[in-house]
Amino acid sequence: MKLSLQNHDGAPCTDGFGASFFQFHWEIIKTDVYVVVLEFFQTGWLLPNYNVNTLIFIPKNQNADSID
């Protein structure tokens, strides 16, 4: 299976790895990725912090001090 994502140099995920890392190293890491995904669907268990999101606010004006 070959990944075909359009944004190879997009921002990295919370694990610090972008799409290009996974595409370049897929032959090495694919079995581990499959095992983790299958384990989740079989047991419902995820590694701690595996499903963590980061929210970053980007101010639209120079002196923004609130989100409204």
CHARMM internal coordinates of N, CA and C (Angstrom, degrees):
IC EDIT
DIST 1 N 1 CA 1.4499
DIST 1 CA 1 C 1.5178
ANGL 1 N 1 CA 1 C 108.80
DIST 1 C 2 N 1.3093
ANGL 1 CA 1 C 2 N 117.02
DIHE 1 N 1 CA 1 C 2 N 128.68
DIST 2 N 2 CA 1.4487
ANGL 1 C 2 N 2 CA 121.48
DIHE 1 CA 1 C 2 N 2 CA 178.55
DIST 2 CA 2 C 1.5166
ANGL 2 N 2 CA 2 C 108.78
DIHE 1 C 2 N 2 CA 2 C -112.65
DIST 2 C 3 N 1.3340
ANGL 2 CA 2 C 3 N 116.68
DIHE 2 N 2 CA 2 C 3 N 129.57
DIST 3 N 3 CA 1.4482
ANGL 2 C 3 N 3 CA 120.96
DIHE 2 CA 2 C 3 N 3 CA 178.03
DIST 3 CA 3 C 1.5156
ANGL 3 N 3 CA 3 C 109.54
DIHE 2 C 3 N 3 CA 3 C -75.51
DIST 3 C 4 N 1.3052
ANGL 3 CA 3 C 4 N 117.34
DIHE 3 N 3 CA 3 C 4 N 142.51
DIST 4 N 4 CA 1.4532
ANGL 3 C 4 N 4 CA 120.31
DIHE 3 CA 3 C 4 N 4 CA 178.76
DIST 4 CA 4 C 1.5191
ANGL 4 N 4 CA 4 C 110.22
DIHE 3 C 4 N 4 CA 4 C -134.00
DIST 4 C 5 N 1.3044
ANGL 4 CA 4 C 5 N 116.23
DIHE 4 N 4 CA 4 C 5 N 68.19
DIST 5 N 5 CA 1.4536
ANGL 4 C 5 N 5 CA 121.29
DIHE 4 CA 4 C 5 N 5 CA 177.78
DIST 5 CA 5 C 1.5181
ANGL 5 N 5 CA 5 C 108.96
DIHE 4 C 5 N 5 CA 5 C -86.35
DIST 5 C 6 N 1.3142
ANGL 5 CA 5 C 6 N 116.99
DIHE 5 N 5 CA 5 C 6 N 145.32
DIST 6 N 6 CA 1.4525
ANGL 5 C 6 N 6 CA 119.64
DIHE 5 CA 5 C 6 N 6 CA -177.65
DIST 6 CA 6 C 1.5150
ANGL 6 N 6 CA 6 C 112.85
DIHE 5 C 6 N 6 CA 6 C -80.09
DIST 6 C 7 N 1.3199
ANGL 6 CA 6 C 7 N 118.58
DIHE 6 N 6 CA 6 C 7 N -32.86
DIST 7 N 7 CA 1.4605
ANGL 6 C 7 N 7 CA 121.53
DIHE 6 CA 6 C 7 N 7 CA -176.73
DIST 7 CA 7 C 1.5237
ANGL 7 N 7 CA 7 C 110.12
DIHE 6 C 7 N 7 CA 7 C -99.89
DIST 7 C 8 N 1.3124
ANGL 7 CA 7 C 8 N 116.97
DIHE 7 N 7 CA 7 C 8 N 83.46
DIST 8 N 8 CA 1.4681
ANGL 7 C 8 N 8 CA 121.28
DIHE 7 CA 7 C 8 N 8 CA -177.04
DIST 8 CA 8 C 1.5219
ANGL 8 N 8 CA 8 C 112.67
DIHE 7 C 8 N 8 CA 8 C -67.98
DIST 8 C 9 N 1.3110
ANGL 8 CA 8 C 9 N 116.95
DIHE 8 N 8 CA 8 C 9 N -29.23
DIST 9 N 9 CA 1.4579
ANGL 8 C 9 N 9 CA 120.65
DIHE 8 CA 8 C 9 N 9 CA -175.40
DIST 9 CA 9 C 1.5169
ANGL 9 N 9 CA 9 C 112.70
DIHE 8 C 9 N 9 CA 9 C -108.61
DIST 9 C 10 N 1.3279
ANGL 9 CA 9 C 10 N 116.78
DIHE 9 N 9 CA 9 C 10 N 25.59
DIST 10 N 10 CA 1.4558
ANGL 9 C 10 N 10 CA 120.84
DIHE 9 CA 9 C 10 N 10 CA 179.93
DIST 10 CA 10 C 1.5151
ANGL 10 N 10 CA 10 C 111.62
DIHE 9 C 10 N 10 CA 10 C -65.05
DIST 10 C 11 N 1.3038
ANGL 10 CA 10 C 11 N 114.92
DIHE 10 N 10 CA 10 C 11 N 170.52
DIST 11 N 11 CA 1.4625
ANGL 10 C 11 N 11 CA 120.56
DIHE 10 CA 10 C 11 N 11 CA -179.84
DIST 11 CA 11 C 1.5167
ANGL 11 N 11 CA 11 C 110.07
DIHE 10 C 11 N 11 CA 11 C -60.03
DIST 11 C 12 N 1.3211
ANGL 11 CA 11 C 12 N 117.01
DIHE 11 N 11 CA 11 C 12 N 141.41
DIST 12 N 12 CA 1.4592
ANGL 11 C 12 N 12 CA 120.05
DIHE 11 CA 11 C 12 N 12 CA 179.31
DIST 12 CA 12 C 1.5221
ANGL 12 N 12 CA 12 C 111.82
DIHE 11 C 12 N 12 CA 12 C -67.54
DIST 12 C 13 N 1.3144
ANGL 12 CA 12 C 13 N 114.76
DIHE 12 N 12 CA 12 C 13 N 155.53
DIST 13 N 13 CA 1.4601
ANGL 12 C 13 N 13 CA 120.98
DIHE 12 CA 12 C 13 N 13 CA 176.25
DIST 13 CA 13 C 1.5214
ANGL 13 N 13 CA 13 C 108.84
DIHE 12 C 13 N 13 CA 13 C -75.02
DIST 13 C 14 N 1.3255
ANGL 13 CA 13 C 14 N 116.33
DIHE 13 N 13 CA 13 C 14 N -176.47
DIST 14 N 14 CA 1.4656
ANGL 13 C 14 N 14 CA 119.81
DIHE 13 CA 13 C 14 N 14 CA -179.78
DIST 14 CA 14 C 1.5220
ANGL 14 N 14 CA 14 C 111.75
DIHE 13 C 14 N 14 CA 14 C -63.83
DIST 14 C 15 N 1.3454
ANGL 14 CA 14 C 15 N 117.62
DIHE 14 N 14 CA 14 C 15 N -18.35
DIST 15 N 15 CA 1.4596
ANGL 14 C 15 N 15 CA 120.04
DIHE 14 CA 14 C 15 N 15 CA 176.99
DIST 15 CA 15 C 1.5213
ANGL 15 N 15 CA 15 C 111.79
DIHE 14 C 15 N 15 CA 15 C -81.49
DIST 15 C 16 N 1.3358
ANGL 15 CA 15 C 16 N 117.55
DIHE 15 N 15 CA 15 C 16 N -5.02
DIST 16 N 16 CA 1.4579
ANGL 15 C 16 N 16 CA 121.28
DIHE 15 CA 15 C 16 N 16 CA 178.55
DIST 16 CA 16 C 1.5135
ANGL 16 N 16 CA 16 C 114.17
DIHE 15 C 16 N 16 CA 16 C 88.72
DIST 16 C 17 N 1.3165
ANGL 16 CA 16 C 17 N 117.98
DIHE 16 N 16 CA 16 C 17 N -0.78
DIST 17 N 17 CA 1.4635
ANGL 16 C 17 N 17 CA 121.38
DIHE 16 CA 16 C 17 N 17 CA -177.51
DIST 17 CA 17 C 1.5212
ANGL 17 N 17 CA 17 C 110.21
DIHE 16 C 17 N 17 CA 17 C -108.64
DIST 17 C 18 N 1.3238
ANGL 17 CA 17 C 18 N 116.37
DIHE 17 N 17 CA 17 C 18 N 128.71
DIST 18 N 18 CA 1.4506
ANGL 17 C 18 N 18 CA 121.39
DIHE 17 CA 17 C 18 N 18 CA 176.68
DIST 18 CA 18 C 1.5127
ANGL 18 N 18 CA 18 C 111.28
DIHE 17 C 18 N 18 CA 18 C -87.55
DIST 18 C 19 N 1.3239
ANGL 18 CA 18 C 19 N 116.37
DIHE 18 N 18 CA 18 C 19 N 177.08
DIST 19 N 19 CA 1.4673
ANGL 18 C 19 N 19 CA 121.82
DIHE 18 CA 18 C 19 N 19 CA -178.33
DIST 19 CA 19 C 1.5205
ANGL 19 N 19 CA 19 C 112.00
DIHE 18 C 19 N 19 CA 19 C -59.57
DIST 19 C 20 N 1.3318
ANGL 19 CA 19 C 20 N 117.88
DIHE 19 N 19 CA 19 C 20 N -35.91
DIST 20 N 20 CA 1.4644
ANGL 19 C 20 N 20 CA 119.92
DIHE 19 CA 19 C 20 N 20 CA -177.55
DIST 20 CA 20 C 1.5314
ANGL 20 N 20 CA 20 C 111.54
DIHE 19 C 20 N 20 CA 20 C -63.58
DIST 20 C 21 N 1.3385
ANGL 20 CA 20 C 21 N 117.23
DIHE 20 N 20 CA 20 C 21 N -34.34
DIST 21 N 21 CA 1.4669
ANGL 20 C 21 N 21 CA 119.87
DIHE 20 CA 20 C 21 N 21 CA 177.38
DIST 21 CA 21 C 1.5274
ANGL 21 N 21 CA 21 C 110.32
DIHE 20 C 21 N 21 CA 21 C -61.35
DIST 21 C 22 N 1.3303
ANGL 21 CA 21 C 22 N 115.63
DIHE 21 N 21 CA 21 C 22 N -48.95
DIST 22 N 22 CA 1.4556
ANGL 21 C 22 N 22 CA 119.47
DIHE 21 CA 21 C 22 N 22 CA -178.35
DIST 22 CA 22 C 1.5235
ANGL 22 N 22 CA 22 C 111.53
DIHE 21 C 22 N 22 CA 22 C -65.37
DIST 22 C 23 N 1.3079
ANGL 22 CA 22 C 23 N 118.02
DIHE 22 N 22 CA 22 C 23 N -37.94
DIST 23 N 23 CA 1.4639
ANGL 22 C 23 N 23 CA 120.90
DIHE 22 CA 22 C 23 N 23 CA 178.97
DIST 23 CA 23 C 1.5206
ANGL 23 N 23 CA 23 C 111.15
DIHE 22 C 23 N 23 CA 23 C -67.03
DIST 23 C 24 N 1.3144
ANGL 23 CA 23 C 24 N 116.86
DIHE 23 N 23 CA 23 C 24 N -44.54
DIST 24 N 24 CA 1.4598
ANGL 23 C 24 N 24 CA 120.60
DIHE 23 CA 23 C 24 N 24 CA -176.98
DIST 24 CA 24 C 1.5259
ANGL 24 N 24 CA 24 C 111.95
DIHE 23 C 24 N 24 CA 24 C -67.68
DIST 24 C 25 N 1.3333
ANGL 24 CA 24 C 25 N 116.96
DIHE 24 N 24 CA 24 C 25 N -37.49
DIST 25 N 25 CA 1.4703
ANGL 24 C 25 N 25 CA 121.61
DIHE 24 CA 24 C 25 N 25 CA -174.64
DIST 25 CA 25 C 1.5267
ANGL 25 N 25 CA 25 C 113.31
DIHE 24 C 25 N 25 CA 25 C -103.92
DIST 25 C 26 N 1.3312
ANGL 25 CA 25 C 26 N 118.35
DIHE 25 N 25 CA 25 C 26 N 12.95
DIST 26 N 26 CA 1.4543
ANGL 25 C 26 N 26 CA 121.67
DIHE 25 CA 25 C 26 N 26 CA -173.66
DIST 26 CA 26 C 1.5196
ANGL 26 N 26 CA 26 C 113.30
DIHE 25 C 26 N 26 CA 26 C -53.99
DIST 26 C 27 N 1.3050
ANGL 26 CA 26 C 27 N 118.84
DIHE 26 N 26 CA 26 C 27 N -42.78
DIST 27 N 27 CA 1.4730
ANGL 26 C 27 N 27 CA 121.12
DIHE 26 CA 26 C 27 N 27 CA -178.71
DIST 27 CA 27 C 1.5235
ANGL 27 N 27 CA 27 C 111.67
DIHE 26 C 27 N 27 CA 27 C -61.14
DIST 27 C 28 N 1.3060
ANGL 27 CA 27 C 28 N 117.69
DIHE 27 N 27 CA 27 C 28 N -27.51
DIST 28 N 28 CA 1.4660
ANGL 27 C 28 N 28 CA 121.71
DIHE 27 CA 27 C 28 N 28 CA -179.52
DIST 28 CA 28 C 1.5261
ANGL 28 N 28 CA 28 C 111.25
DIHE 27 C 28 N 28 CA 28 C -84.85
DIST 28 C 29 N 1.3190
ANGL 28 CA 28 C 29 N 117.69
DIHE 28 N 28 CA 28 C 29 N -40.62
DIST 29 N 29 CA 1.4687
ANGL 28 C 29 N 29 CA 121.11
DIHE 28 CA 28 C 29 N 29 CA -171.08
DIST 29 CA 29 C 1.5260
ANGL 29 N 29 CA 29 C 115.04
DIHE 28 C 29 N 29 CA 29 C -100.91
DIST 29 C 30 N 1.3336
ANGL 29 CA 29 C 30 N 117.94
DIHE 29 N 29 CA 29 C 30 N -7.41
DIST 30 N 30 CA 1.4642
ANGL 29 C 30 N 30 CA 118.86
DIHE 29 CA 29 C 30 N 30 CA -172.36
DIST 30 CA 30 C 1.5273
ANGL 30 N 30 CA 30 C 113.97
DIHE 29 C 30 N 30 CA 30 C -59.27
DIST 30 C 31 N 1.3189
ANGL 30 CA 30 C 31 N 118.31
DIHE 30 N 30 CA 30 C 31 N -38.56
DIST 31 N 31 CA 1.4681
ANGL 30 C 31 N 31 CA 120.30
DIHE 30 CA 30 C 31 N 31 CA -179.37
DIST 31 CA 31 C 1.5221
ANGL 31 N 31 CA 31 C 110.36
DIHE 30 C 31 N 31 CA 31 C -63.64
DIST 31 C 32 N 1.3295
ANGL 31 CA 31 C 32 N 117.03
DIHE 31 N 31 CA 31 C 32 N -42.80
DIST 32 N 32 CA 1.4674
ANGL 31 C 32 N 32 CA 120.20
DIHE 31 CA 31 C 32 N 32 CA 178.99
DIST 32 CA 32 C 1.5270
ANGL 32 N 32 CA 32 C 111.12
DIHE 31 C 32 N 32 CA 32 C -64.13
DIST 32 C 33 N 1.3274
ANGL 32 CA 32 C 33 N 116.89
DIHE 32 N 32 CA 32 C 33 N -40.30
DIST 33 N 33 CA 1.4681
ANGL 32 C 33 N 33 CA 120.37
DIHE 32 CA 32 C 33 N 33 CA 178.62
DIST 33 CA 33 C 1.5253
ANGL 33 N 33 CA 33 C 109.75
DIHE 32 C 33 N 33 CA 33 C -63.93
DIST 33 C 34 N 1.3244
ANGL 33 CA 33 C 34 N 117.49
DIHE 33 N 33 CA 33 C 34 N -45.53
DIST 34 N 34 CA 1.4708
ANGL 33 C 34 N 34 CA 121.20
DIHE 33 CA 33 C 34 N 34 CA 177.91
DIST 34 CA 34 C 1.5247
ANGL 34 N 34 CA 34 C 110.97
DIHE 33 C 34 N 34 CA 34 C -57.86
DIST 34 C 35 N 1.3226
ANGL 34 CA 34 C 35 N 117.49
DIHE 34 N 34 CA 34 C 35 N -45.13
DIST 35 N 35 CA 1.4657
ANGL 34 C 35 N 35 CA 121.76
DIHE 34 CA 34 C 35 N 35 CA -177.49
DIST 35 CA 35 C 1.5233
ANGL 35 N 35 CA 35 C 110.76
DIHE 34 C 35 N 35 CA 35 C -61.96
DIST 35 C 36 N 1.3345
ANGL 35 CA 35 C 36 N 117.21
DIHE 35 N 35 CA 35 C 36 N -44.58
DIST 36 N 36 CA 1.4625
ANGL 35 C 36 N 36 CA 120.97
DIHE 35 CA 35 C 36 N 36 CA -179.30
DIST 36 CA 36 C 1.5355
ANGL 36 N 36 CA 36 C 110.49
DIHE 35 C 36 N 36 CA 36 C -64.41
DIST 36 C 37 N 1.3208
ANGL 36 CA 36 C 37 N 117.42
DIHE 36 N 36 CA 36 C 37 N -43.72
DIST 37 N 37 CA 1.4611
ANGL 36 C 37 N 37 CA 121.05
DIHE 36 CA 36 C 37 N 37 CA -179.22
DIST 37 CA 37 C 1.5245
ANGL 37 N 37 CA 37 C 110.56
DIHE 36 C 37 N 37 CA 37 C -66.02
DIST 37 C 38 N 1.3242
ANGL 37 CA 37 C 38 N 117.23
DIHE 37 N 37 CA 37 C 38 N -45.49
DIST 38 N 38 CA 1.4613
ANGL 37 C 38 N 38 CA 120.11
DIHE 37 CA 37 C 38 N 38 CA 178.71
DIST 38 CA 38 C 1.5251
ANGL 38 N 38 CA 38 C 112.01
DIHE 37 C 38 N 38 CA 38 C -63.39
DIST 38 C 39 N 1.3396
ANGL 38 CA 38 C 39 N 116.98
DIHE 38 N 38 CA 38 C 39 N -39.49
DIST 39 N 39 CA 1.4612
ANGL 38 C 39 N 39 CA 119.95
DIHE 38 CA 38 C 39 N 39 CA 178.75
DIST 39 CA 39 C 1.5259
ANGL 39 N 39 CA 39 C 110.31
DIHE 38 C 39 N 39 CA 39 C -61.75
DIST 39 C 40 N 1.3348
ANGL 39 CA 39 C 40 N 116.52
DIHE 39 N 39 CA 39 C 40 N -40.16
DIST 40 N 40 CA 1.4647
ANGL 39 C 40 N 40 CA 118.90
DIHE 39 CA 39 C 40 N 40 CA 177.79
DIST 40 CA 40 C 1.5260
ANGL 40 N 40 CA 40 C 110.96
DIHE 39 C 40 N 40 CA 40 C -60.98
DIST 40 C 41 N 1.3317
ANGL 40 CA 40 C 41 N 117.46
DIHE 40 N 40 CA 40 C 41 N -47.25
DIST 41 N 41 CA 1.4605
ANGL 40 C 41 N 41 CA 119.87
DIHE 40 CA 40 C 41 N 41 CA -177.40
DIST 41 CA 41 C 1.5238
ANGL 41 N 41 CA 41 C 112.49
DIHE 40 C 41 N 41 CA 41 C -69.17
DIST 41 C 42 N 1.3242
ANGL 41 CA 41 C 42 N 117.81
DIHE 41 N 41 CA 41 C 42 N -25.87
DIST 42 N 42 CA 1.4616
ANGL 41 C 42 N 42 CA 120.47
DIHE 41 CA 41 C 42 N 42 CA 179.54
DIST 42 CA 42 C 1.5192
ANGL 42 N 42 CA 42 C 112.54
DIHE 41 C 42 N 42 CA 42 C -84.99
DIST 42 C 43 N 1.3351
ANGL 42 CA 42 C 43 N 117.01
DIHE 42 N 42 CA 42 C 43 N -35.25
DIST 43 N 43 CA 1.4674
ANGL 42 C 43 N 43 CA 120.01
DIHE 42 CA 42 C 43 N 43 CA -173.34
DIST 43 CA 43 C 1.5236
ANGL 43 N 43 CA 43 C 113.80
DIHE 42 C 43 N 43 CA 43 C -117.18
DIST 43 C 44 N 1.3319
ANGL 43 CA 43 C 44 N 117.44
DIHE 43 N 43 CA 43 C 44 N -19.59
DIST 44 N 44 CA 1.4605
ANGL 43 C 44 N 44 CA 120.52
DIHE 43 CA 43 C 44 N 44 CA -175.51
DIST 44 CA 44 C 1.5122
ANGL 44 N 44 CA 44 C 113.21
DIHE 43 C 44 N 44 CA 44 C 79.74
DIST 44 C 45 N 1.3231
ANGL 44 CA 44 C 45 N 117.80
DIHE 44 N 44 CA 44 C 45 N 5.88
DIST 45 N 45 CA 1.4657
ANGL 44 C 45 N 45 CA 122.29
DIHE 44 CA 44 C 45 N 45 CA -176.68
DIST 45 CA 45 C 1.5223
ANGL 45 N 45 CA 45 C 110.72
DIHE 44 C 45 N 45 CA 45 C -95.31
DIST 45 C 46 N 1.3349
ANGL 45 CA 45 C 46 N 116.07
DIHE 45 N 45 CA 45 C 46 N 135.18
DIST 46 N 46 CA 1.4607
ANGL 45 C 46 N 46 CA 122.92
DIHE 45 CA 45 C 46 N 46 CA 173.63
DIST 46 CA 46 C 1.5190
ANGL 46 N 46 CA 46 C 109.01
DIHE 45 C 46 N 46 CA 46 C -121.26
DIST 46 C 47 N 1.3109
ANGL 46 CA 46 C 47 N 116.00
DIHE 46 N 46 CA 46 C 47 N 151.85
DIST 47 N 47 CA 1.4571
ANGL 46 C 47 N 47 CA 119.84
DIHE 46 CA 46 C 47 N 47 CA 173.21
DIST 47 CA 47 C 1.5246
ANGL 47 N 47 CA 47 C 109.14
DIHE 46 C 47 N 47 CA 47 C -58.34
DIST 47 C 48 N 1.3333
ANGL 47 CA 47 C 48 N 118.02
DIHE 47 N 47 CA 47 C 48 N 147.59
DIST 48 N 48 CA 1.4698
ANGL 47 C 48 N 48 CA 119.20
DIHE 47 CA 47 C 48 N 48 CA 178.13
DIST 48 CA 48 C 1.5305
ANGL 48 N 48 CA 48 C 110.31
DIHE 47 C 48 N 48 CA 48 C -55.31
DIST 48 C 49 N 1.3094
ANGL 48 CA 48 C 49 N 116.63
DIHE 48 N 48 CA 48 C 49 N 137.64
DIST 49 N 49 CA 1.4706
ANGL 48 C 49 N 49 CA 124.21
DIHE 48 CA 48 C 49 N 49 CA 179.30
DIST 49 CA 49 C 1.5199
ANGL 49 N 49 CA 49 C 113.90
DIHE 48 C 49 N 49 CA 49 C 65.01
DIST 49 C 50 N 1.3314
ANGL 49 CA 49 C 50 N 118.60
DIHE 49 N 49 CA 49 C 50 N 13.07
DIST 50 N 50 CA 1.4617
ANGL 49 C 50 N 50 CA 120.52
DIHE 49 CA 49 C 50 N 50 CA -178.72
DIST 50 CA 50 C 1.5211
ANGL 50 N 50 CA 50 C 111.72
DIHE 49 C 50 N 50 CA 50 C -70.13
DIST 50 C 51 N 1.3187
ANGL 50 CA 50 C 51 N 116.64
DIHE 50 N 50 CA 50 C 51 N -30.27
DIST 51 N 51 CA 1.4553
ANGL 50 C 51 N 51 CA 121.03
DIHE 50 CA 50 C 51 N 51 CA -178.39
DIST 51 CA 51 C 1.5279
ANGL 51 N 51 CA 51 C 110.18
DIHE 50 C 51 N 51 CA 51 C -110.74
DIST 51 C 52 N 1.3294
ANGL 51 CA 51 C 52 N 116.76
DIHE 51 N 51 CA 51 C 52 N 47.19
DIST 52 N 52 CA 1.4529
ANGL 51 C 52 N 52 CA 122.92
DIHE 51 CA 51 C 52 N 52 CA -178.75
DIST 52 CA 52 C 1.5229
ANGL 52 N 52 CA 52 C 109.01
DIHE 51 C 52 N 52 CA 52 C -95.98
DIST 52 C 53 N 1.3097
ANGL 52 CA 52 C 53 N 115.95
DIHE 52 N 52 CA 52 C 53 N 140.94
DIST 53 N 53 CA 1.4621
ANGL 52 C 53 N 53 CA 120.79
DIHE 52 CA 52 C 53 N 53 CA 177.91
DIST 53 CA 53 C 1.5159
ANGL 53 N 53 CA 53 C 109.51
DIHE 52 C 53 N 53 CA 53 C -116.12
DIST 53 C 54 N 1.3025
ANGL 53 CA 53 C 54 N 115.70
DIHE 53 N 53 CA 53 C 54 N 150.88
DIST 54 N 54 CA 1.4520
ANGL 53 C 54 N 54 CA 121.87
DIHE 53 CA 53 C 54 N 54 CA 175.47
DIST 54 CA 54 C 1.5188
ANGL 54 N 54 CA 54 C 108.04
DIHE 53 C 54 N 54 CA 54 C -116.85
DIST 54 C 55 N 1.3125
ANGL 54 CA 54 C 55 N 116.46
DIHE 54 N 54 CA 54 C 55 N 128.07
DIST 55 N 55 CA 1.4523
ANGL 54 C 55 N 55 CA 121.53
DIHE 54 CA 54 C 55 N 55 CA 179.39
DIST 55 CA 55 C 1.5165
ANGL 55 N 55 CA 55 C 108.25
DIHE 54 C 55 N 55 CA 55 C -112.06
DIST 55 C 56 N 1.3122
ANGL 55 CA 55 C 56 N 116.69
DIHE 55 N 55 CA 55 C 56 N 124.11
DIST 56 N 56 CA 1.4608
ANGL 55 C 56 N 56 CA 121.62
DIHE 55 CA 55 C 56 N 56 CA -179.32
DIST 56 CA 56 C 1.5169
ANGL 56 N 56 CA 56 C 108.38
DIHE 55 C 56 N 56 CA 56 C -123.73
DIST 56 C 57 N 1.3156
ANGL 56 CA 56 C 57 N 116.74
DIHE 56 N 56 CA 56 C 57 N 125.26
DIST 57 N 57 CA 1.4551
ANGL 56 C 57 N 57 CA 121.48
DIHE 56 CA 56 C 57 N 57 CA 176.58
DIST 57 CA 57 C 1.5209
ANGL 57 N 57 CA 57 C 109.32
DIHE 56 C 57 N 57 CA 57 C -89.10
DIST 57 C 58 N 1.3157
ANGL 57 CA 57 C 58 N 116.14
DIHE 57 N 57 CA 57 C 58 N 132.11
DIST 58 N 58 CA 1.4614
ANGL 57 C 58 N 58 CA 121.89
DIHE 57 CA 57 C 58 N 58 CA 178.16
DIST 58 CA 58 C 1.5202
ANGL 58 N 58 CA 58 C 107.27
DIHE 57 C 58 N 58 CA 58 C -111.10
DIST 58 C 59 N 1.3294
ANGL 58 CA 58 C 59 N 117.53
DIHE 58 N 58 CA 58 C 59 N 113.99
DIST 59 N 59 CA 1.4607
ANGL 58 C 59 N 59 CA 120.01
DIHE 58 CA 58 C 59 N 59 CA -177.92
DIST 59 CA 59 C 1.5293
ANGL 59 N 59 CA 59 C 111.68
DIHE 58 C 59 N 59 CA 59 C -63.00
DIST 59 C 60 N 1.3549
ANGL 59 CA 59 C 60 N 116.17
DIHE 59 N 59 CA 59 C 60 N 139.70
DIST 60 N 60 CA 1.4516
ANGL 59 C 60 N 60 CA 120.69
DIHE 59 CA 59 C 60 N 60 CA 177.50
DIST 60 CA 60 C 1.5096
ANGL 60 N 60 CA 60 C 112.17
DIHE 59 C 60 N 60 CA 60 C -90.37
DIST 60 C 61 N 1.3164
ANGL 60 CA 60 C 61 N 116.57
DIHE 60 N 60 CA 60 C 61 N -11.33
DIST 61 N 61 CA 1.4539
ANGL 60 C 61 N 61 CA 118.73
DIHE 60 CA 60 C 61 N 61 CA 174.36
DIST 61 CA 61 C 1.5261
ANGL 61 N 61 CA 61 C 109.58
DIHE 60 C 61 N 61 CA 61 C -134.83
DIST 61 C 62 N 1.2726
ANGL 61 CA 61 C 62 N 114.55
DIHE 61 N 61 CA 61 C 62 N 162.47
DIST 62 N 62 CA 1.4655
ANGL 61 C 62 N 62 CA 121.78
DIHE 61 CA 61 C 62 N 62 CA -171.09
DIST 62 CA 62 C 1.5314
ANGL 62 N 62 CA 62 C 113.17
DIHE 61 C 62 N 62 CA 62 C -59.19
DIST 62 C 63 N 1.3254
ANGL 62 CA 62 C 63 N 118.68
DIHE 62 N 62 CA 62 C 63 N -40.71
DIST 63 N 63 CA 1.4810
ANGL 62 C 63 N 63 CA 121.50
DIHE 62 CA 62 C 63 N 63 CA -172.22
DIST 63 CA 63 C 1.5239
ANGL 63 N 63 CA 63 C 112.21
DIHE 62 C 63 N 63 CA 63 C -109.41
DIST 63 C 64 N 1.2844
ANGL 63 CA 63 C 64 N 119.38
DIHE 63 N 63 CA 63 C 64 N 33.55
DIST 64 N 64 CA 1.4659
ANGL 63 C 64 N 64 CA 122.22
DIHE 63 CA 63 C 64 N 64 CA -179.42
DIST 64 CA 64 C 1.5137
ANGL 64 N 64 CA 64 C 110.13
DIHE 63 C 64 N 64 CA 64 C -63.75
DIST 64 C 65 N 1.3303
ANGL 64 CA 64 C 65 N 115.99
DIHE 64 N 64 CA 64 C 65 N 130.05
DIST 65 N 65 CA 1.4723
ANGL 64 C 65 N 65 CA 119.56
DIHE 64 CA 64 C 65 N 65 CA 176.61
DIST 65 CA 65 C 1.5267
ANGL 65 N 65 CA 65 C 111.63
DIHE 64 C 65 N 65 CA 65 C -130.67
DIST 65 C 66 N 1.3400
ANGL 65 CA 65 C 66 N 117.38
DIHE 65 N 65 CA 65 C 66 N 7.42
DIST 66 N 66 CA 1.4594
ANGL 65 C 66 N 66 CA 121.67
DIHE 65 CA 65 C 66 N 66 CA 174.41
DIST 66 CA 66 C 1.5249
ANGL 66 N 66 CA 66 C 108.00
DIHE 65 C 66 N 66 CA 66 C -150.44
DIST 66 C 67 N 1.3453
ANGL 66 CA 66 C 67 N 116.85
DIHE 66 N 66 CA 66 C 67 N 167.87
DIST 67 N 67 CA 1.4599
ANGL 66 C 67 N 67 CA 119.56
DIHE 66 CA 66 C 67 N 67 CA -176.16
DIST 67 CA 67 C 1.5240
ANGL 67 N 67 CA 67 C 112.50
DIHE 66 C 67 N 67 CA 67 C -95.28
DIST 67 C 68 N 1.3357
ANGL 67 CA 67 C 68 N 119.26
DIHE 67 N 67 CA 67 C 68 N 6.89
DIST 68 N 68 CA 1.4589
ANGL 67 C 68 N 68 CA 120.29
DIHE 67 CA 67 C 68 N 68 CA -179.68
DIST 68 CA 68 C 1.4833
ANGL 68 N 68 CA 68 C 112.72
DIHE 67 C 68 N 68 CA 68 C -95.45
END
COOR INIT
IC SEED 1 N 1 CA 1 C
IC BUILD
